[in-house]
Amino acid sequence: MYEYVNMIQDMNQTLNDNILSFWLNKMIDEEKGGFLGRIDGSDQKHPEADKGAVLNARILWTFSSAYRVTGNCAYRKAAERAKNYLLQYFYDNEFGGIYWTLDADGNPGETKKQIYALGFAVYGLSEYHRATGDAEALDYAIRLYQTIEDHSFDKSKNGYFEAFTRQWQEIGDMRLSAKDANEKKTMNTHLHIIEPYTNLYRVWKDDELRAKLRNLLVIFLDRIVDSDTGHLNLFFDEDWNSKSQIYSYGHDIEASWLLYEAAEVLGDKDLLERVINLLPLILKASSEGLRPDGSLVYEKDMATGHVDEDRHWWVQAESVVGFLNGFEVLGDRLYFDAALNGWNYIKENLLDTENGEWYWSIRQDGSINRIDDKAGLWKCPYHNARMCLEVIERLNKRIGESQKVEEMELHP
C-alpha cells in the first residue's frame, strides 16, 4: 500500500507540475489561436512552425482526460481550446476528415487524409465528451468514425488502409513518417484505431461500432500479434503478408494493455480470455528490450541484429502502464517491479525538472537527446500524461478495494 501511495503522489506531481504546466504556460498560441506547433530540444519556441493534427488531437485527449480525473477547470479550458481549434481549422468541411497539417496561421498545409490522425481526433473528441458531456464533440467523433469506415475499411480483405488524398483517392506515399515502410496496412494505424474505437464505445453503445471493435481485436489476435514470438508485426501489404522484421518494444508493451482494455470495454468474455491467455507472451516479448536500469530500448532489426538502444520518452511511459496492467491482470509481482523500475528510470533521466516536460530520449551512452523536439508534430503530452493518469486511477482503485476488504474483515 505504501508503494502505491508514493507512486500516486509522484504521478500527481509529474502530471501537474512537470507535464501539463509546460503545455499551459508555454504552448498556447495567444496570437494565432490553438497551440504552437513546436518547441525544440533547447526549449526555444518556433511560432512559425506548422501545426499537426496528431499534436492537436493528443492535446485534446490529454486535457480532457486530465479534467475528467482531476476536476481542474484550467484543464477543461485547455481541452475546449483544442476541441474548438480542431473543429474550426483541422476538420475538412468539404470532403470530410482531418487535414494532416496546417500552417502557423491555421491554413491547410498537407491536406492528405492519414487514418492515424482521424483516429486520434476520434480519441480526443470522445474523451472530451466523456469528461464534459459535450454533444458536439460526440457528434464529430461519430462522424469521423463513420468517415474511417466509409473510406478506409477494406471490405474485401479486412483491415484499414493507411492514407488517401484530400478527396479520398489513392495516394502514392502512405507513410506516417520517413522511417516507416510504404505499405498499405500497418500495425501502428490499427493500434490507434482500436484505441479510439474503444473510447468511443465507452460513451456510444452502437451495435455497428461494437462489431467493428470486435473485428479489430480479432485482426490483432489473428494477424498482427505473432503467436510464436509475442511481438507485433509492423507492416503488411494489402493481402496481410508481413513486410517487416523489426521488433518495436514500445508498441509491444503498449498493445499489451490497449488490447486488454478493448476486450474489457467490449465485454466479450471469449475475446477477453484470448487476450489474457496471450498477455504473458506479449509481456515476455516486450521484456526482451528491458535493461538492468529499468529502461526499455527502442527496437531491434531482426534482419541485421542491430538494436536501437535509445530510451525514447513514449516507450518508457508505455512500459510503466503495460507492466502495471500485467501485474493487475496476471498477479505476478515481477510486473509491478518492472513498472516501478521503469518509473524510477524516468524520474532520474527523462524529466526536465528545470524547464518542464520530458526529453525526447536518452542515448545509449546516457547523454540527453536535445536534437529532437520537446514539443512538435510527434512530441505531445499524451504518452506521458496518460501514464500518470492510468497509474493514478489504477492504484487509487486498488487502494479503495483493499480498504473495502479490510472493512469487511473487521465487520463481517
N, C-alpha and C positions, 0 to 999 in steps of 0.2 A: 504493500500500500504506500509506503514511504517513497519508493521509486516512482510510483505513479504520480503522486502529488508533486514531487520535484520536477518531473518531466512536463507536467501540465503547466507549472509555473514558468519553466523555460520557454515552452511553446507560446504562452500568452505574451511574454515579454518580447520574444523574437517577432511574433506576428505584428504586434502593435508598434513597438519601438524601433525595430530594425527594418521590417519589410514595408508595411503599409504607410508608415510615416514618410518613408522615402518617396513613395508614389504620390502621396497627398501634397508634400511640400516641394517636390522638385519636378514632377512630370505633368502637372496640369498646364495646359496651354491657354493662358489667360487672354492672349492676343487673338488667336485664330480659332479657338474652340477645341473641345475634346482634350486630348493628351498629346504631349510631344512625341515625336517619332523615335528619338534616340538620345541617350546619354552614353558616352563612350566609356572605355575601361579606365580612363583617367578622370572620370566624373565631370567631363565637360558636356554641356548641353549643345544639341545641334537642332536649333529651331527650324532649320530649312529642310530637315530630313523627311523623307516620305513616311506616311502613317500606314501601318499594316493592319489588315483585317484581323489577323490572328492575335496581334497585340491588343487591339481594342476589345475584341470579344473575350479575351482572357482577363483583361482588366474588369470587364463587366461581370464575369463569373466570380472573380476573386472578391470584389467589394460587395456583391450581392450575398455571397456565402458568408463573408465576414459579418455583414449586418445581421443575417439570419442567426448566426451563432452568438454574437456579442451584443446585439442591440444598439451598437454605436451609430448614432444618426449621421455622423460625418461619413461613415462608410456607405450608408444609404444614398447620401447626396452624391458621392463619387460614382456609385453604381448607376444612379439616374443620369448623370452626365454621360457616362459611357453608353448607356442604352440609347439616349436621345441622339448622340453623335452617330452611333452605328446605324440607326434607322434613317436619319436625315441625310447622311453622306455616303455610307458604305452600301446601303441597300439599293439595288438596281430596280427602279420602279418600272422601267420599260421592259426588261427581259427577265426580271426575277433573279434572285440570288444575291451574292455579296461580291463586290469588287475585291481583288487581291490587295491592291494598294491605292492610296490617294496621295496627292502631293501635299505639301505642308498647309496649303490653303483650303484643302478639302475637295479639290477637283479630282475626278477619276484619273488614276495613273495606269497601272497594269490592270486591265479590265477582265482578265481571264477568270473563269469560274473554277476555282480549286475546291473540290468537295470537302477537303480537310477544313478549309476556312468556313464553309457553310455549317459543318458540324460544330465548330466552336461557337458560331453565332447561335445555334440552337441551344448549346450548352449554357451560354451566358444568359440568354433570354429566358430559358426555362427556370434557371436558378433565380433570376430577378423576380419572376412570377412566384416562385416558391417562397421567396423571402418577403415579398410585399403584397402579393395577391393582384398585381397589376395585370389587367385584362389584355392590354395592347401587347405586352411582352409575350404573353401566351399565344395570342393570335399570330404574331410574326414567327414565333418558334414553330408553330404548326405549319405555317405557310412555307417556311424554309425546309422543314422535314418533307413536306409533300413535293417541293422542288427537287430535293435529292432523289426521291423515289421516282419522279417523273422522268428525270434526265440521266441519272447515274446508275440506277439499278440495272443489272444485266439479266434480262428476263429469260435469256437462253441458257446461260452457263452459271448464273448466280453470282452474287457479289456486286461490288460497286467500282465503276470506272473512276479514274483519278481526276481528270480535268477536262475542261472544254473552253471554247472561245466565249466571248461575252454573249453571243447569240446561240450558244449551246450546240455549236458544231464541233467536229473533231479537231484536236489541236496536236501539233507535232511534238512539242515539248511538254510532257505531262508532269515533270519533276517538281517536287516541293522545293528542292534546293539543288545546288550544283553537285553535292555529294551523293545524291540519290541516283538509282538506276532509272532509266526512262522506260518504265513498264506500265502496263495498263491497270494493274491492280497491285496494291501494296498492303502490307500488314499495318503500317502506320495510319493510313487513312481509315481502314476498317476498325482499328482500335479507337480512333477518335470519331467514329460514327456510333459505335456501340456505347461509348461513354455518354454522349448527349441523348441518344435514344433512351438510355436507362433513366436519365434525369427527367426527360420529358414524360416518360411513362409514370414517374412518381406523381406527377401533377395532372396527367391527362390519360385516363384509363381507356384508351381507344383500342378496339379489338384488332384493327389492322396494324397499329403500331406494336401491339403485343406480338403479333405473328412475325413482324419484321425484326424485332429484338430477339425473339427466339431463333430465327433463321441466322442472325449474325453470330449468336453463341455457337450454333452448330457449325458454321463456317470455321470459326476459330478452333473448335474441338476436332473437326474432321480434316481441315486443310492447312491451317496456319500454324498450330502448335505441332511440332514434330513429336510423335508419340514415342519415339525411341530416345531422343536426347532431351526433350522437355524445352528446347529452345524454340523461338518463333522463327519461321521462315519469313523473310522480309519482302521479297519482290516476286511477282508472278506475271506470266503472260495471260492472255485472255482465257486460255484453257486451264489455268491454275497449275501450270508447270512452274516449279520453283526456279528462280533465276538468280539466286544469291547464295553465297557461302559465308556470310557474316553472322556472327553471334553478337547481338546487341543486348548487353546485360541489363541496361536500364529499361529497355522495353520488355524484357522478360519479366523483371520484378514488377513493373507497372501493370502488365497484363495479368499477373497472378491475382492481384486484388480487384482490378476492374472487372474481370470475368466473374469472379465470385460475387461482386456487388450486383452485376447484371442478373445473374441467376437468382440471387436472393430477392431483388426487387421484382423480378418476373414472377416469383412464387411457383416456379416449375420444379417440383421435387426431383424428378428424374434427371433434369439437366444440372440441378444443384449437386446431386450426388456424383454426376460425372465430373464436374469441376472439382469437387472436394477430393475425389479419387486421383485426379491429375495434379492437384496442387503440390504434393511433395516432390514430384518430378520437376515441375517448373521451378520450385524453390531451390532444388538441388542444382539445376542448370544455372540459375541466377547466381548461386553461391560460388560458382567457378570463378567469378570475377571479383570475389571478396579478397581483400588484402589484410595482413595482420593488424594494421592500424584502424580497421573498421570500415574503410572506404570501399567503394565499388568502382572498378575501372570501366572504361567506356565500351570497348568492343574488341572482338577478335576476328581476324580474317582467317578462316579455316583453310583457304586455298594456299596461303603463304605461311601461316603460323604466326603472323605478326599480331601483337597485342597493342592496342592504343591504351596506354596507361594513364592518360589524363583522367582526373577526377572531376567530371562535369557537375555543375550545381544541380541539374534536374535529376541526374542519375542518383546522387546521394539522397535527395529528397524522397524519390520514389522507393529507394531501398528501405528507408525508415517505415514508410506506410506498408510496403509489401511484406516485410518481415513481421511487423506488428500484426498484420492481418493473418499471416501464417500461424503466429502464436495463438491468436484468438480462435481460429478455426480448428487447428490441429492440437493445440495444447502443449506443444513442445517448448520448454523454457529456452532452448537454444535460439529459437527465432526471436524471442524478446531480447535476448542478449545481443543478437545481431542488429536489431533495431536501435537499441541503446548505444551500442558501439558506433553505429553509423551516425547517430545524432551527436555523439561526443566528437567525432571527426569533423562534422560540420561546424560545431561551435568553435573548435580550435583552429580551423583552417579557412573556411569559406565565408564566414560572416565578416563584413566590413563594419567594424564597430565604430569607426570614425565617421564615415560618410554615408552609411546605411546600405541596405540591400546585401546581396551576395556577389562574390566574384564569379565570373563565368566558369572558371575551373582552376584546379591546382595541377601543375605539371608533374611529371614523374619524378623530377628532382626536388620537388617540394616548393618550387617558386610559384608565385601568383601570376596567373594569366591576366595581364592588363591590356592585351591587344584586342580581345573580343569585348563586346559591349556590356555595360552594366544594365542597360535597358535598350530594347530595339525590336526589330521585326520578330525575333525569336526569344529574346530575353524578357520575360514577363513575370508578373507576380502571381504565378499560377501554381507551378510545381511546389515551390517552397511555402507559399501561403496555404496551399491545400494540405501539405504535410502537417503544418501546425494545426489547422482546423480538424483534420482527421484524428490526430493524436488527442487533441483536447476532447473531442466528442467521444471517442472510443474509451479513453481512460476514465473520463467522468462517468460514463455508463458502467464501467467495471467497478468503480468505487461505489456507485449507487447500488449495484447489485450485491456487492459484498456486504454493505451496510444492512440491506434488507435481510440477507441470510443471517447476519448476526442478531438482528432484532427478532427473527423467527426462532432462533435458538434460545434467546433469552425469554421470549414469551411464546412458547409453543401452544 
